[in-house]
Amino acid sequence: MSKVIDSVLGLAIGDAMGVPIETYKREYLKLNPVINMIGHLSHNLPKGYWSDDTSLTLATLESIADIGYISYEDIMKKFQEWLFNGKYTPSGITFGVGNTCMQAIEKYNGNNATQCGINNINNNGNGSIMRILPCALYAYYTNCNNNTIFEICKNLSSLTHRHEISIIGCYIMTNYLLFLLKGFDKFESYYNIKHIDYSMFNKEYLKLYNRILKGNIAKLKEEEISSLWYVIDTLESALYSVLTTESFKDAIIKAINLGGDTDTVGAVTGSIVGIIYGYKNIPKEWLNDLYNKNYIENICIKFERKLKIK
């Protein structure tokens, strides 16, 4: 499989694993850990259903596949198809939409897509970092330079989350994925993101990421990791889950059992370990349980063909 399918299926698996236990507390999950794909519970949905994390990633990938480049207006049109018509969902029904994403997508009227995102310090949930994977894939396969990567990352985040704290998180995540795509291992990639240029960002906002960029997130104790909806918490949780495990399966299980925003922490983790370990190391029973897997793969293949990925 290609790194596109590896990473996107990884994201979808992590998402679907986390959907049934979204909002569940860590204390409960320690006593009742989820180690296989299950259904119902939080959203009362069948096993293998994925959420907005996967849907908005697929919408972005299909937009690029349709046009051949990144059109923020077309992506927002596809986001509206998802929000209003249930496209890119497992069953045609949109559920669990975050308020910031909803406000931004509803605001879009065909113009100025990158100005639709909410630019408020209180609106820095994980709704843009959860769908930033296509930025890394596009940048890698079209050999974008650093300035272009920053601009694409900033604009993709700004479709829904325009505040700089969210953009920083998306930029760190995009570069971590890019280093992995270039063949660096997970520890080398973590070292590398600490040493890229962040001078374009507000220093006070950048300091909020010091546990990632100045410290070693893998050395923290689990009780020091928050897995809630804040963009920084999500990125820390995903990197922590990746760097402290040695397999796709263990990383996903660790990520979702942190509790809280389990689907998005699972999705972000899944996109990373999908690249690291590849399709062949995703548990077959999880792949079999993933709802409408062929639909996800077909959008990936469409994206690959448009960009002439071999």
FENSULLIN-V904953 format. One record per residue. RES is the residue in three letters. PHI is phi in radians with two decimals (999 if undefined). PSI is psi in whole degrees, 0 to 359 (NA if undefined). NEAR is the number of other ideal C-beta (glycine too) atoms within 8 Angstrom. Layout:
res = {RES	RES}
phi = {PHI	PHI}
psi = {PSI	PSI}
near = {NEAR	NEAR}
This chain:
res = {MET	SER	LYS	VAL	ILE	ASP	SER	VAL	LEU	GLY	LEU	ALA	ILE	GLY	ASP	ALA	MET	GLY	VAL	PRO	ILE	GLU	THR	TYR	LYS	ARG	GLU	TYR	LEU	LYS	LEU	ASN	PRO	VAL	ILE	ASN	MET	ILE	GLY	HIS	LEU	SER	HIS	ASN	LEU	PRO	LYS	GLY	TYR	TRP	SER	ASP	ASP	THR	SER	LEU	THR	LEU	ALA	THR	LEU	GLU	SER	ILE	ALA	ASP	ILE	GLY	TYR	ILE	SER	TYR	GLU	ASP	ILE	MET	LYS	LYS	PHE	GLN	GLU	TRP	LEU	PHE	ASN	GLY	LYS	TYR	THR	PRO	SER	GLY	ILE	THR	PHE	GLY	VAL	GLY	ASN	THR	CYS	MET	GLN	ALA	ILE	GLU	LYS	TYR	ASN	GLY	ASN	ASN	ALA	THR	GLN	CYS	GLY	ILE	ASN	ASN	ILE	ASN	ASN	ASN	GLY	ASN	GLY	SER	ILE	MET	ARG	ILE	LEU	PRO	CYS	ALA	LEU	TYR	ALA	TYR	TYR	THR	ASN	CYS	ASN	ASN	ASN	THR	ILE	PHE	GLU	ILE	CYS	LYS	ASN	LEU	SER	SER	LEU	THR	HIS	ARG	HIS	GLU	ILE	SER	ILE	ILE	GLY	CYS	TYR	ILE	MET	THR	ASN	TYR	LEU	LEU	PHE	LEU	LEU	LYS	GLY	PHE	ASP	LYS	PHE	GLU	SER	TYR	TYR	ASN	ILE	LYS	HIS	ILE	ASP	TYR	SER	MET	PHE	ASN	LYS	GLU	TYR	LEU	LYS	LEU	TYR	ASN	ARG	ILE	LEU	LYS	GLY	ASN	ILE	ALA	LYS	LEU	LYS	GLU	GLU	GLU	ILE	SER	SER	LEU	TRP	TYR	VAL	ILE	ASP	THR	LEU	GLU	SER	ALA	LEU	TYR	SER	VAL	LEU	THR	THR	GLU	SER	PHE	LYS	ASP	ALA	ILE	ILE	LYS	ALA	ILE	ASN	LEU	GLY	GLY	ASP	THR	ASP	THR	VAL	GLY	ALA	VAL	THR	GLY	SER	ILE	VAL	GLY	ILE	ILE	TYR	GLY	TYR	LYS	ASN	ILE	PRO	LYS	GLU	TRP	LEU	ASN	ASP	LEU	TYR	ASN	LYS	ASN	TYR	ILE	GLU	ASN	ILE	CYS	ILE	LYS	PHE	GLU	ARG	LYS	LEU	LYS	ILE	LYS}
phi = {999	-1.40	-1.15	-1.13	-1.14	-0.92	-1.33	-1.24	-1.17	-1.03	-1.05	-1.13	-1.12	-1.04	-1.06	-1.12	-1.14	-1.55	-0.94	-1.17	-2.01	-1.01	1.40	-1.18	-1.42	-1.04	-1.05	-1.18	-1.23	-1.12	-1.49	-2.35	-1.12	-1.66	-2.14	-2.43	-1.19	-2.27	-2.20	1.10	0.95	-0.89	-1.91	0.92	-2.01	-1.11	-0.98	1.59	-1.33	-1.90	-2.03	-1.07	-0.96	-1.28	-1.02	-1.28	-1.14	-1.13	-1.06	-1.16	-1.09	-1.21	-1.05	-1.10	-1.16	-1.25	-1.84	1.72	-2.61	-1.59	-1.98	-1.14	-1.16	-1.17	-1.06	-1.14	-1.08	-1.25	-1.06	-1.19	-1.06	-1.16	-1.14	-1.63	-2.09	1.35	-1.19	1.20	-1.83	-1.13	-2.33	1.49	-2.14	-1.51	-2.48	1.11	-1.33	-1.23	-1.09	-1.14	-1.08	-1.06	-1.05	-1.17	-1.20	-1.11	-1.25	-1.15	-2.16	1.84	-2.35	0.91	-1.00	-1.33	-1.74	-1.38	-1.10	-1.40	-1.90	-2.44	-1.06	-1.50	-2.03	-2.10	-1.27	-1.69	-1.26	-1.83	-1.17	-1.20	-2.11	-1.51	-0.87	-1.02	-1.06	-1.15	-1.11	-1.11	-1.08	-1.20	-1.39	-1.89	0.98	-1.20	-1.44	-1.08	-1.13	-1.19	-1.03	-1.06	-1.11	-1.12	-1.06	-1.05	-1.24	-1.12	-1.08	-1.20	-1.01	-2.21	-2.17	-1.72	-1.30	-1.10	-1.06	-1.18	-1.11	-1.03	-1.02	-1.13	-1.20	-1.10	-1.08	-1.04	-1.22	-1.09	-1.08	-1.10	-1.10	-1.12	-1.09	-1.41	1.84	-1.28	-1.36	-1.17	-1.38	-1.08	-1.12	-1.16	-1.06	-1.13	-1.20	-1.34	-2.12	-1.59	-1.42	-2.07	-1.17	-1.34	-1.78	-1.04	-1.09	-1.19	-1.24	-1.10	-1.05	-1.09	-1.73	-1.07	-1.13	-1.50	-1.50	-1.94	-1.80	-2.32	-1.06	-1.24	-1.55	-1.28	-1.40	-1.00	-1.20	-1.55	-1.74	-1.73	-2.09	-1.62	-1.54	-1.15	-0.99	-1.16	-1.05	-1.12	-1.14	-1.07	-1.09	-1.16	-1.10	-1.04	-1.15	-1.24	-1.37	-1.92	-2.32	-2.23	-2.70	-1.01	-1.03	-1.16	-1.14	-1.16	-1.06	-1.11	-1.09	-1.28	-1.43	-1.25	1.40	1.43	-1.52	-1.14	-1.20	-1.34	-1.06	-1.12	-1.16	-1.12	-1.06	-1.07	-1.14	-1.25	-1.29	-1.08	-1.21	-1.15	-1.81	1.40	-0.95	-1.13	-1.82	-1.42	-0.92	-1.06	-1.18	-1.22	-1.09	-1.14	-1.45	-1.16	-1.22	0.97	-1.03	-1.09	-1.09	-1.10	-1.10	-1.14	-1.17	-1.07	-1.12	-1.06	-1.09	-1.08	-1.14	-1.12	-1.57	1.01	-1.49	-1.78}
psi = {155	166	337	306	319	310	320	319	324	315	313	322	311	319	306	326	326	339	312	340	17	135	353	143	151	322	320	317	336	325	336	63	144	120	358	167	127	173	181	226	241	311	1	47	155	161	137	0	138	167	201	333	309	318	312	332	315	320	318	315	318	325	313	320	325	323	325	354	179	115	110	328	316	322	316	325	320	325	322	323	322	309	315	333	357	13	153	15	164	327	11	8	125	134	159	36	131	148	319	316	315	313	316	315	320	330	333	130	18	353	153	53	322	356	2	333	151	126	74	135	338	359	60	48	187	21	347	325	334	340	20	351	314	333	313	317	314	314	320	312	347	5	51	148	172	321	320	320	314	314	316	315	312	314	321	317	318	348	325	324	101	355	148	330	318	319	319	312	317	324	318	313	315	316	325	315	319	318	321	317	330	356	0	148	178	329	319	318	322	318	317	322	342	346	18	173	121	19	345	351	153	127	324	321	322	325	334	340	15	329	332	310	336	333	207	103	332	342	353	155	153	323	348	354	124	137	40	203	350	136	320	318	318	315	318	316	318	312	320	315	323	314	346	14	170	16	161	310	311	324	316	315	317	316	310	331	3	342	182	236	69	325	319	320	320	318	313	317	315	322	325	307	341	318	317	312	339	166	318	343	8	130	130	325	329	318	319	328	343	123	132	45	322	325	316	314	322	322	321	315	320	317	315	316	321	320	2	46	128	NA}
near = {7	8	9	11	12	13	15	18	18	16	17	15	16	20	17	18	14	17	16	13	13	12	7	11	7	10	7	9	15	8	6	6	8	12	4	6	11	8	10	8	9	9	12	5	10	7	9	11	13	14	14	14	15	16	13	14	14	12	15	13	15	13	13	15	12	8	9	7	5	11	8	11	9	10	15	13	10	14	15	11	11	16	12	7	7	9	9	11	11	8	7	5	6	10	9	9	9	10	6	13	14	10	9	14	13	7	7	12	4	5	5	5	11	10	7	14	15	11	6	6	6	4	11	12	11	14	12	18	15	14	12	14	12	13	13	14	15	13	13	12	8	7	5	10	6	8	6	9	14	10	8	13	14	11	11	17	16	14	16	15	18	13	13	8	12	16	16	14	17	16	13	13	13	14	13	13	15	12	12	13	11	7	4	8	6	10	7	9	12	13	8	11	13	9	5	8	5	9	4	5	11	6	6	6	10	11	7	9	12	8	9	13	11	6	9	5	12	9	5	11	5	7	4	5	12	8	14	7	10	10	14	11	15	18	15	13	16	13	14	13	15	13	11	7	9	3	8	13	10	9	14	16	11	11	18	15	11	15	12	14	14	18	16	14	19	17	17	19	16	17	15	18	14	18	13	11	8	10	9	5	8	15	7	6	8	13	11	6	10	15	12	7	10	6	7	14	10	8	13	14	9	11	16	11	9	10	11	6	9	2}
